[in-house]
């Protein structure tokens, strides 16, 4: 098999290592498809997606359709005559007319060990749910949501202290490796698609800010997992005197008390009771202030034993 004509579809930073790998492999990346530029920051100036910036550095033509279902866009893709479409965290569901264009199909690089964690935020939810292992799967796309036949999987352990930012960075690099292996097998004619067992699947929906609210009636490990899975966005949070407090890092403790009650507050952290134990807040941010270690946070915000967190906001 000679050089593949590839269309790459992806948007965020997570997709960049895989696009980089395609370029380094020497495959003919004839176009990159990404989401439109979005307003960002105080000035709401349109900012290009990371994938667009990378594509432009290599002089690859970039398409930014508002809707990939539009017949004009499908015709554009058909005119490119790709052998393969590679999709990584693109952000839109591809319609069947688009899926049918490349002769080798559309291969998705998905950040979970399918069939577990189908959906938009698999790496966050696997941490929140306390999983100890995850990975990346390449999949031959169909019209369903992450339901296509699996191609290659590579697994990796999740460290108990790892948060979503760290896991994101590791899986983005692992995704490039998994695609590399997939394309080598494709070239050798040795790809062996495997159907997913739907009974083993679970859904990992897009995160909402409200998902980060800490429920102090949960057990310490569950609170810690929520904080890990929500860092850096949308962030786990609680409330103090009606103000929102984001929580970025915690440790589990052995204190006992009414859930949400501060048990101790000193240079070692802010210990808060939950169901069956406690957590120690190590890094947090009061609404309108900087993100700080607990020691520095307490220097500007007086919290003592008996303070109740979680009411208001």
C-alpha positions in Angstrom: 0.0 0.0 0.0 1.4 3.4 -1.0 0.8 6.7 0.7 -2.7 7.2 2.1 -4.7 10.3 1.2 -6.0 11.3 4.6 -8.5 13.8 5.8 -8.0 14.6 9.5 -10.9 15.8 11.6 -10.3 17.1 15.1 -10.5 20.2 17.2 -8.8 20.5 20.7 -5.3 20.1 22.0 -6.0 16.4 22.6 -6.1 15.8 18.8 -2.8 17.5 18.0 -0.4 14.7 18.7 -2.3 12.4 16.3 -2.2 14.9 13.5 1.5 15.5 14.2 2.1 11.7 14.0 0.3 11.5 10.6 2.5 14.3 9.3 5.6 12.5 10.6 4.6 9.2 9.1 4.6 10.9 5.6 1.0 10.2 4.9 -0.6 12.7 2.5 -2.8 14.8 4.8 -4.9 16.5 2.1 -7.1 18.5 4.5 -7.9 19.2 8.1 -11.5 19.7 9.3 -12.1 21.4 12.6 -14.7 23.5 14.4 -15.1 27.2 13.6 -13.1 29.8 15.5 -14.8 30.7 18.8 -14.9 33.9 20.8 -12.7 33.8 23.9 -11.5 36.0 26.7 -12.7 39.4 27.8 -12.5 40.9 24.3 -14.4 37.9 22.8 -11.9 37.8 20.0 -12.3 34.7 17.7 -9.6 32.2 18.6 -8.7 29.3 16.2 -8.8 25.7 17.6 -5.4 24.1 18.4 -5.7 21.7 15.5 -6.2 24.6 13.0 -3.0 26.3 14.3 -1.0 23.0 13.9 -2.4 22.4 10.4 -1.5 25.9 9.2 2.1 25.5 10.4 2.3 22.6 7.9 0.4 24.4 5.2 -2.4 21.9 5.3 -5.8 23.2 3.9 -8.3 23.8 6.7 -12.1 23.5 6.5 -14.3 24.8 9.3 -17.9 23.8 8.6 -20.6 24.9 11.0 -22.4 21.6 10.2 -20.7 18.6 8.6 -24.2 17.4 7.5 -24.5 20.2 5.0 -24.5 18.8 1.4 -22.0 21.4 0.2 -19.5 20.2 2.8 -20.1 16.5 2.0 -19.5 17.4 -1.7 -16.2 19.1 -0.8 -15.0 16.0 1.1 -16.0 13.8 -1.8 -14.0 15.9 -4.2 -10.9 15.3 -2.0 -11.2 11.6 -2.7 -9.6 10.5 0.7 -8.6 6.9 1.2 -9.1 7.4 4.9 -10.7 9.9 7.4 -9.1 10.0 10.9 -11.3 11.6 13.6 -10.1 12.7 17.0 -12.3 14.7 19.4 -13.9 16.5 16.5 -17.1 17.6 18.1 -19.8 16.7 15.6 -21.4 13.4 14.7 -20.6 12.4 11.1 -23.6 11.5 8.8 -23.6 8.3 6.7 -22.9 10.1 3.4 -19.7 11.4 4.9 -18.8 8.1 6.5 -19.2 6.3 3.1 -16.7 8.5 1.3 -13.2 7.1 2.1 -12.5 3.6 0.8 -10.9 2.5 4.1 -13.7 4.2 6.1 -13.5 6.7 9.0 -11.3 5.7 12.0 -11.9 7.3 15.3 -9.3 7.6 18.1 -11.4 7.4 21.3 -10.1 8.0 24.8 -11.4 4.9 26.6 -11.3 1.2 26.5 -14.4 0.6 24.5 -17.1 -0.4 24.8 -16.8 1.3 28.2 -17.3 5.1 28.4 -18.8 6.0 25.1 -19.5 9.8 24.7 -17.8 13.2 24.9 -15.9 13.0 28.3 -14.6 9.5 28.8 -11.4 10.3 30.6 -13.2 12.6 33.1 -15.9 10.1 34.0 -13.5 7.1 34.4 -11.6 9.1 37.1 -14.9 10.3 38.7 -16.1 6.7 38.8 -12.9 5.5 40.4 -11.5 3.4 37.6 -7.9 2.2 37.9 -7.3 1.6 34.2 -8.2 3.2 31.0 -6.7 3.6 27.5 -7.3 4.5 23.9 -9.3 2.5 21.3 -9.4 3.0 17.5 -12.7 2.3 16.0 -14.2 2.0 12.5 -17.0 4.6 12.8 -20.6 4.0 12.1 -23.7 6.2 12.5 -24.0 5.4 16.2 -22.3 7.2 19.1 -19.0 5.4 19.5 -20.6 2.1 18.6 -18.4 1.1 15.6 -16.2 -2.0 15.4 -13.0 -1.8 17.6 -9.7 -2.0 15.9 -6.7 -1.6 18.3 -6.6 -0.9 22.1 -3.8 0.1 24.3 -4.4 0.3 28.1 -2.7 2.3 30.8 -3.1 2.4 34.6 -4.6 5.5 36.3 -2.6 6.7 39.3 -4.7 7.3 42.4 -3.4 10.9 42.5 -3.8 11.6 38.8 -6.2 14.2 37.6 -8.0 14.8 34.3 -5.3 17.2 33.0 -2.5 14.7 33.5 -4.5 11.8 32.1 -5.6 14.0 29.1 -1.9 14.7 28.3 -0.9 11.0 28.5 -3.9 9.7 26.5 -3.3 12.3 23.8 0.1 10.9 23.2 -1.1 7.3 23.5 -3.7 8.1 20.9 -1.0 8.9 18.4 0.6 5.5 19.1 -2.7 3.6 18.8 -3.4 5.2 15.4 0.2 4.5 14.3 -0.3 0.8 15.1 -3.7 0.8 13.5 -2.4 2.2 10.2 0.5 -0.3 10.2 -2.0 -3.2 10.5 -4.1 -1.6 7.8 -1.1 -1.4 5.4 -0.3 -5.0 6.1 -3.9 -6.1 5.6 -4.1 -7.5 9.1 -6.7 -5.3 10.7 -9.3 -7.4 12.5 -12.4 -5.4 13.4 -14.2 -6.6 16.6 -17.8 -5.8 17.3 -18.6 -4.1 20.6 -20.7 -5.7 23.3 -23.3 -3.1 24.0 -24.1 -4.7 27.4 -20.6 -3.6 28.7 -21.0 0.0 27.6 -21.7 3.1 29.7 -22.2 6.7 28.7 -19.8 9.5 29.5 -21.7 12.7 28.7 -20.3 16.1 28.2 -19.4 17.8 31.5 -21.5 20.7 32.8 -20.4 23.1 35.5 -23.1 21.7 37.9 -21.4 18.3 37.7 -18.6 19.7 39.8 -20.7 20.4 42.8 -19.3 18.5 45.8 -21.8 16.4 47.7 -20.4 16.1 51.2 -22.8 13.2 51.9 -20.6 11.0 49.7 -17.6 9.0 50.9 -14.1 10.6 51.0 -12.8 8.6 48.0 -15.8 9.6 45.9 -15.2 13.3 46.7 -11.5 13.0 45.9 -12.3 11.2 42.6 -14.8 14.0 41.7 -12.1 16.7 42.4 -9.6 14.7 40.3 -12.0 14.2 37.4 -13.1 17.8 37.3 -9.6 19.4 37.3 -9.0 21.6 35.4 -12.5 22.1 33.9 -15.2 22.6 35.0 -13.7 22.3 38.4 -15.1 20.7 41.6 -16.7 23.3 43.9 -18.5 24.0 47.1 -19.9 27.1 48.8 -18.7 29.2 51.7 -21.0 32.0 53.1 -22.8 32.1 49.7 -19.6 32.4 47.7 -18.3 29.7 45.3 -15.1 27.9 46.3 -13.3 25.8 43.6 -11.4 22.8 44.9 -8.5 21.5 42.9 -6.7 19.0 45.1 -7.6 17.0 48.2 -6.4 14.1 50.3 -8.6 11.7 52.2 -8.7 11.9 56.0 -10.1 9.9 59.0 -12.0 12.7 60.8 -15.7 12.3 61.7 -18.5 14.8 61.8 -21.6 16.2 60.1 -21.0 16.1 56.3 -19.8 19.5 55.0 -18.5 20.6 58.5 -14.9 21.9 58.8 -13.1 19.8 61.4 -9.8 21.6 61.3 -8.1 24.4 59.4 -4.4 24.9 59.6 -1.2 25.0 57.5 -1.7 21.3 56.6 -5.1 22.0 54.9 -8.8 22.3 55.6 -10.4 19.1 56.9 -14.0 18.6 56.0 -16.3 15.8 57.1 -18.0 13.6 54.6 -19.9 10.3 54.9 -17.7 7.8 56.8 -14.6 10.0 57.0 -13.2 13.3 55.8 -11.2 15.0 53.0 -8.4 17.6 53.4 -8.6 20.5 51.0 -5.1 21.2 49.8 -5.6 23.7 46.9 -8.6 25.9 46.4 -9.8 29.2 45.0 -12.4 31.6 46.4 -14.7 33.3 43.9 -12.9 36.3 42.4 -9.5 35.3 43.9 -6.4 33.4 42.9 -6.0 29.6 43.1 -3.9 29.0 46.3 -2.5 26.3 48.6 -4.7 25.9 51.7 -2.1 27.6 53.9 -2.2 30.8 51.8 -5.9 30.6 51.3 -6.5 30.6 55.1 -4.2 33.7 55.4 -6.9 35.7 53.5 -10.0 33.8 54.4 -10.7 32.9 58.1 -12.3 29.4 58.4 -12.5 27.6 61.7 -13.8 24.3 63.0 -17.6 24.2 62.8 -17.9 26.2 59.6 -20.4 24.5 57.3 -19.6 24.3 53.5 -22.0 23.7 50.7 -24.8 26.1 51.5 -25.7 28.8 48.9 -24.5 29.6 45.4 
